[in-house]
Amino acid sequence: MRKTRYGRRRFLELCGATSALGVAALSGCAMTAGSTDASMSYVMGREGLQMTKGAPADGSYPASPSQIEMEMPSGEHMEMEAVTVSTIAPTDDSDNYHFMPHVVWVEPGQRVFWEHYNEAGFSERRTHTVTSFGADGLFTSLIPEGAPHFDSGYRAGTHGSGDPTIDERFNRKMVGLVGQEGGFAVQFQQQGVYFYYCQNHHMFKMAGAVVVGEIWGEDGTMGEDPVGWDPAMTADLSRLVEQDPLHGETLMHQVEELRGFVHAGRAGGHGMEGGEMGGDEMEDEHDE
């Protein structure tokens, strides 16, 4: 099991459902020029990153959690076990944003923890959100019926120290306004498929999925009733285009791709689960 330690700045907000941001938040942070086609090639094969985690078709269910340690602003030391998902923001300003893994399969009761991925020359901490489809009425709901929606709010980054005209002032302003910096976690209790997206970067296909339970295959499970398959895997995705005429089609294509991953129980033609890529046995130390 991987152990990760976080310093005071990378504190955690634990919640099952938080208030959504509102329609104005869709504009997000300042964008830089670059490709609007978020090709996955940027992260494919990157050590420590993988397209899926806990893929049942590969015999990897459930995803292995990490032991996370952190210092809260109050000085309190906290520890938790969670499956980690990284937010990728390329340093080359290609607008090639991703949640990695794209899809994680976890057991009911397991926590998932989202954190900024920071590596010089590859990915920077930029402002992102982790927002379930349907939170606060934004987009059609794509989580199990009766399950609580979740929204991290802006999780501010530290991008732009070399060029303060890009994101630095925005990020620091957001920290001051909403007091949210560092990771975000949700504990998933109800079995089913949950699709989520980044409000800042959904126009660049930044969306992902959490599957709670060993759910996959054309019938939704391994021969049982498809508990939680609906509405994430059955809803008419053309509504996304109606709800966001500018970017809904791009987002729809990403959700269609995620559905393919869930159906297959693995990453399909885009790559296999990277058990050897990064490994849960590695220990990462962070103290910022």
Secondary structure, DSSP 4 states (H G I P E B T S, - for coil): --EEEE-GGG--EE-S------GGGGG-SPP-S--SS--GGGTTT-TT--SEES-GGGT-PSPPPEEEEEE-TTS-EEEEEEEEEEEE-BTT-----EEESSEEEE-TT-EEEEEE--BTTTB----B--EETTGGG-S---S-TTPPP-B---BB--TTTT-TTTTHHHHHHHHHHH--BS-EEEE--S-EEEEEE-TTTGGGT-EEEEEESS--STTSSSSS--TT-TTTTTS-THHHHHH-TTTHHHHHHHHHHHHHHHHHTS-GGG----TTTT-TT--EE---
